[in-house]
Amino acid sequence: MSTMNISLPEALKSFVDEHVHQSGYGTSSEYVRELIRKDQERMQLRGVLLAGASSPAAATADAVYFEGLRKRVHAAAKAGAPR
């Protein structure tokens, strides 16, 4: 694992230290790694959403579409419901 040193103003260091203590992280490094992983996930999701937004519509989202969607959801809920 590589090492990276980060300089923080005292107010941010205090925030990180308090958050690490309150949230159960073992070290500030664990907390920063988690923040970076979440940022990577956010960026990946953003890319997927932008790709979807720029793709052509597969179906018109009108009342008929949503009624069909409701029927599929209800059917799936009934099929998965305990008896």
N, C-alpha and C positions, 0 to 999 in steps of 0.2 A: 504494500500500500504506500502511495506517495504521501509526502507531507506538504502542507501549504500553510503559511503563516498569514494571518489576517489581522490588520490593525483596525480597532474600533474605538470610537469616542467612548468615554467613560459611561455615558448614559446608555449606549447600546450594549456595552459589555455587562452593565448591571442588569439590563433587561434580559439578555441571554442567560446570565447566571441564574436569575430568579426563575425564568421559564424552565430551565434545565432542572432546577430543584423541585419546582411544583409539578412538572409533567412526567417525572420519573425517568428522564434520560440519564444515562450514566455520566456522560461528559458533554461538553459543549460541541465537541466534534460529532457526536451522534446526532445532536439536534441540527447542526448545519448540514450533515449528510441527508437527513430526512427532508429538510427544506429544499435541498437541491433535487432530490428525487421527486418531490411534489411539483417543483417547477418544471422538470422534464416531462412529467405526466401532463401538466397543464399545457405545455407547448405542443405535445403530441396531440392532445385533444383539440387544441385550436387548429392544428393542421388538418385534422380529420373533418372538423366542422367547416373550415374554409373550402376544402375539397368538395364536401357535400353541397355547400351553398353554390358553388360554381358549376356543379353538374346539372344536366337537364333533369327536369321533373319526371319521375317515373309514373306518377298518377296525379290526377287532379284531386286536391284535398277539398272536396265538397261534402255536402250532407250524405250523399250515397257512400262515399269513401269512409266517412266516420261511422256510419251505421254498420257497414261491413266489418270495420275494425272492432266495434263494440261486440258484435256477434262472435267474432273469433276469440276475443278475450273471455267472454262469458262461457263459450264452449270449452276453452282451455281450462278455465277455473273449475268447471263442472267435472272435467276429465281428471283433474288433479286433486279434487276434493276428497278427503277421507270419508269412508262409508261406515 
